[in-house]
Structure formats: C-alpha cells, structure tokens
C-alpha cells in the first residue's frame, strides 16, 4: 500500500507492512484467553528473578532466592497497582471519575509506565521498611532488571497494535489500520521504545552491575542513572509517538515528556547526593 502523498517521487517503490493485531496467544472467548500482554509481564518478572539470582550467585548481591521471591511479590503488586492507577490519574482522570470500576476491568488494557515505576518505588520502600533493609541497596538492584519488563511490554504493545507512532514515509513504517491508525504508514514507535527503554537501558545497567562497584561505592546512584536514562529515551521516543486521542498536552509537552522531566530531577538528586558508604578499595 502506498501513502496518498501528493509528491509521487517521494514514494519510489515503497510498500508498507499492514499490521494485524494478535492480542491472544490462545483465545477461549471474546475477552478471555492467554494474552501476549500478560505473557510480557510474566517474562519481565521471570527475567528479573533470574538476574537477581545471578547477582547473588556470582557475588554481586547479598540477597538469596527466598529474599528475591519475597521482594518480587511486592514488585508485582507495585507494577500492577501503580501502572493501573497511573493510567487513570496521569492520563485519563475523567474516565476514572465517571466510571471508577473501569480500574478493575484490566482486560480492557491501560497501564502507565510512569505509574508503574512509582508503584514499584513505593512497594520497595514498604518492603525495605518491614525487613530493615537499606532502600537504596535494593533500589539499585531492582532498577538494573526493570528494563527487561519494559522491553517485553513494548513488544506486546506492538503485537497489540497500540500506542503507534506519527505518520511517516520511512521504509520501515507500518500501517495500523485495524487498531485505529488509519491508512497512512506510521512510525513503529513501540519498537523504538523496546529498543531504547528496554534493550539499550538494560545493557547499560547490566554493564554497571557486572563491571563496576557502583552499588557498593555509592548506593542509589544506579537508581538515579536509571531514572535519568529512562526519562531521556522516553522523551526522545515521544518525538515519534502519536499522542493519545483526547489527552491534552501540558505546557505544550506530551504527557510522557512532561512526567519524564520529574524523573530527570529525581534521578539527578540521587546521582549528585553524597554517598553514605565509603568506596571499597
């Protein structure tokens, strides 16, 4: 299919892939089945458990399997509750006020990454307070595995055909006609986010964990680097992502960009704070 452009010389021999959504791996009824989105969350949590266990096995973390599984339970709650509440509070306040029970209809979709990150932070704080564990020690480990979940989640967004990008004629553009994107080709912004928020950030944080002593020399710094890194790549990806219909910008900025500015500020505070643990020689 060719975009209806008034300049034929721009089209050359372009053909674009027409996306067909596949929300279910196995479908039992109209709304019930094994969804790729749910599998993405399971894959993210499984990757987190595997990496945290590897940290302990190879001396990068003092926390064994029992502690890890206990912590992951809190993180799951933080992601789900924070992501769901964040979706309505940060993006769809009117929908929530008009229909509060929409919060419980999780099969209709709707999660916000900024809300999920805040939910995880609060869940970690509660877990650390209960078990008398230093918060930043846990935070550094958790943020180092978080991009795995972001990677799988963005891939699921692409499979579902949601959160597509702005119109374009780049060779790798995709037509999201069946999920409301119209007949014009668009940036597959979900894949950009999967590559940057997920793969790139995961690779960087894994390098910091395995090749430096940042978690012992300056607890909390890695958490700050994650916040700044995520915010920067999210702001970049927002340049290609189509704003959600019916959601007004704030101060001329998309909601994703605006909320990311606060993450940068929080991250810089953590990066610049004076370490409380002396570096080990």
C-alpha positions in Angstrom: 0.0 0.0 0.0 1.2 3.5 -0.8 0.5 6.6 1.2 -1.7 9.1 -0.5 1.1 11.7 -0.9 0.9 14.5 -3.4 4.6 14.0 -4.3 5.0 10.7 -6.2 8.7 11.0 -6.3 8.8 10.5 -2.6 7.2 7.2 -2.8 9.7 5.5 -5.0 8.9 1.8 -4.7 7.8 1.9 -1.1 5.5 -0.8 0.2 4.4 -0.9 3.8 3.6 -3.7 6.1 -0.1 -3.7 7.2 -0.2 -4.7 10.9 -2.7 -7.3 12.0 -3.2 -7.3 15.8 -2.8 -10.6 17.7 -3.6 -9.8 21.4 -4.1 -13.5 22.3 -1.7 -16.4 22.1 -4.6 -18.7 22.9 -8.2 -17.3 22.9 -11.1 -19.0 24.7 -13.8 -16.4 24.3 -14.1 -12.7 23.2 -12.3 -11.4 26.3 -10.7 -14.5 27.9 -7.5 -16.2 26.8 -3.8 -16.1 27.2 -2.8 -12.6 26.1 0.6 -11.6 24.9 0.4 -8.6 27.2 0.1 -10.8 30.2 2.9 -13.0 28.9 5.1 -9.9 28.6 4.6 -9.2 32.3 5.4 -12.8 33.2 8.5 -12.7 31.0 9.6 -9.5 32.7 9.2 -10.8 36.2 10.9 -14.1 35.2 13.9 -12.2 33.8 14.1 -10.1 37.0 14.2 -13.2 39.2 16.8 -14.8 37.0 19.1 -11.8 37.0 18.7 -11.1 40.7 19.5 -14.8 41.4 22.6 -14.5 39.2 23.7 -11.4 41.1 23.6 -13.4 44.3 25.3 -16.5 42.8 28.2 -14.5 41.5 28.7 -12.2 44.4 27.0 -9.0 43.2 24.2 -9.2 45.7 23.7 -10.5 49.3 20.1 -11.5 48.7 19.3 -15.1 48.0 16.4 -16.8 46.3 14.0 -16.7 49.2 14.5 -13.0 49.6 14.3 -12.4 45.9 10.9 -14.2 45.6 9.6 -12.3 48.6 10.7 -9.0 47.0 9.3 -9.9 43.6 5.8 -10.4 45.2 5.9 -6.7 46.3 7.2 -5.6 43.0 4.4 -7.3 41.1 1.9 -5.5 43.2 3.7 -2.2 42.7 3.8 -2.6 39.0 0.1 -3.7 38.6 -1.4 -1.2 41.1 0.9 1.7 40.2 0.6 1.1 36.5 -3.2 0.8 36.6 -3.7 3.8 38.9 -1.2 5.8 36.9 -3.0 5.2 33.7 -6.1 6.8 35.0 -4.6 9.5 37.2 -1.9 10.7 34.8 -3.8 10.2 31.5 -7.5 9.5 31.9 -8.7 11.3 35.0 -12.1 11.9 33.5 -12.7 8.3 32.7 -11.9 7.3 36.2 -14.2 9.9 37.8 -17.1 8.9 35.5 -16.6 5.2 35.9 -14.4 4.2 38.9 -15.0 0.5 38.2 -13.0 0.8 35.0 -10.0 0.5 37.2 -10.9 -3.2 37.8 -11.6 -4.0 34.1 -7.9 -4.9 33.4 -8.9 -6.9 30.3 -9.7 -3.6 28.6 -6.0 -2.6 28.9 -4.5 0.5 30.2 -1.2 0.7 32.1 1.2 3.7 32.5 4.9 3.1 32.8 5.5 6.2 34.9 2.8 5.0 37.3 4.3 1.5 37.4 7.8 2.9 38.3 6.3 5.0 41.1 4.3 2.0 42.3 7.5 -0.2 42.4 9.3 2.5 44.3 6.6 2.7 47.0 6.4 -1.2 47.1 10.2 -1.4 47.6 10.1 1.3 50.3 7.4 -0.7 52.2 9.3 -4.0 51.8 12.6 -2.4 53.0 10.9 -0.8 56.0 9.3 -4.1 57.0 12.6 -6.0 56.7 15.0 -3.3 57.9 16.9 -3.4 54.6 18.6 -0.2 53.2 16.3 1.2 50.5 19.0 2.2 48.0 20.7 -1.1 48.2 17.5 -2.7 46.9 16.6 0.1 44.5 19.9 -0.2 42.6 19.4 -4.0 42.1 15.7 -3.6 41.1 16.2 -0.8 38.5 19.0 -2.9 36.9 16.4 -5.5 35.9 13.4 -3.3 35.3 14.2 -2.6 31.6 13.6 -6.3 30.8 10.0 -5.7 31.7 9.9 -2.5 29.6 11.3 -4.4 26.7 8.7 -7.2 26.8 5.9 -4.7 27.5 6.7 -2.6 24.4 6.9 -5.6 22.2 3.4 -6.6 23.5 2.2 -3.0 22.6 3.4 -3.6 19.1 1.8 -7.0 18.8 -1.5 -5.5 20.0 -1.1 -2.6 17.6 -1.5 0.1 20.2 0.5 3.2 21.0 1.6 3.6 17.4 3.7 6.5 16.1 3.2 9.5 14.0 2.7 9.4 10.2 5.8 8.9 8.2 7.2 7.5 4.9 10.3 5.9 6.2 10.9 2.5 4.7 10.2 0.6 8.0 6.9 2.4 8.6 3.8 0.3 9.5 0.1 0.7 8.8 -2.0 0.2 11.9 -5.4 0.4 10.1 -7.1 -2.3 12.2 -6.3 -0.6 15.5 -7.3 2.9 14.6 -4.2 4.2 12.9 -5.8 4.8 9.6 -4.4 4.0 6.1 -1.2 6.2 6.5 2.1 4.5 7.4 3.4 5.3 10.9 6.5 5.0 12.9 6.5 1.7 14.8 7.3 3.7 18.0 6.6 0.7 20.2 9.7 -0.9 18.7 11.8 2.2 19.2 10.8 2.2 22.9 11.5 -1.5 23.2 15.0 -0.9 21.8 15.8 2.1 23.8 13.8 1.9 27.1 14.3 -1.9 27.1 17.4 -3.3 25.3 19.7 -0.3 25.5 18.9 0.7 29.1 19.1 -3.0 30.2 22.6 -3.4 28.5 23.9 -0.2 30.2 22.7 -1.1 33.6 24.0 -4.7 33.4 27.4 -3.3 32.5 27.2 -1.1 35.6 26.3 -4.1 37.8 28.9 -6.5 36.5 31.8 -4.3 35.6 31.8 -1.6 38.3 31.3 -1.3 42.0 28.7 1.5 41.8 26.2 -0.4 44.1 28.7 -0.6 47.0 30.5 2.6 46.4 27.5 4.9 46.0 24.2 3.2 46.8 21.3 5.0 45.0 23.4 6.3 42.1 22.4 3.5 39.8 18.8 4.1 40.6 19.4 7.8 39.6 21.0 6.8 36.4 18.1 4.6 35.5 15.6 7.4 36.2 17.6 9.9 34.0 18.3 7.3 31.3 14.6 6.2 31.1 13.4 9.8 31.0 15.8 10.8 28.3 15.0 7.9 26.0 11.2 8.3 26.7 11.4 12.0 25.7 13.2 11.0 22.5 10.7 8.3 21.7 7.8 10.8 22.3 9.0 12.7 19.2 7.8 9.8 17.1 4.8 8.6 19.1 1.3 9.8 18.3 -0.3 11.4 21.3 -3.2 9.6 22.7 -6.5 10.9 21.4 -8.4 13.2 23.8 -5.4 13.7 26.1 -4.3 17.4 26.2 -0.6 18.3 26.4 0.8 20.1 29.5 2.6 23.3 28.8 2.8 22.3 25.2 4.5 19.0 26.1 3.1 15.5 25.7 2.2 13.8 29.0 5.0 11.3 28.6 7.5 14.1 28.1 6.2 16.2 31.0 6.2 13.4 33.5 9.7 12.4 32.4 11.0 15.8 33.4 10.3 15.0 37.1 12.1 11.7 36.7 15.2 13.6 35.5 15.1 15.8 38.5 14.7 12.9 40.9 17.5 11.0 39.1 19.9 13.9 39.3 19.2 14.2 43.1 20.2 10.6 43.5 23.3 10.9 41.2 24.6 14.0 42.9 23.8 13.1 46.5 26.8 12.5 48.8 27.5 8.7 49.3 27.0 7.3 52.8 29.2 4.3 52.2 32.8 4.7 51.5 34.2 3.0 48.4 35.9 -0.3 48.9 39.5 -0.4 47.7 
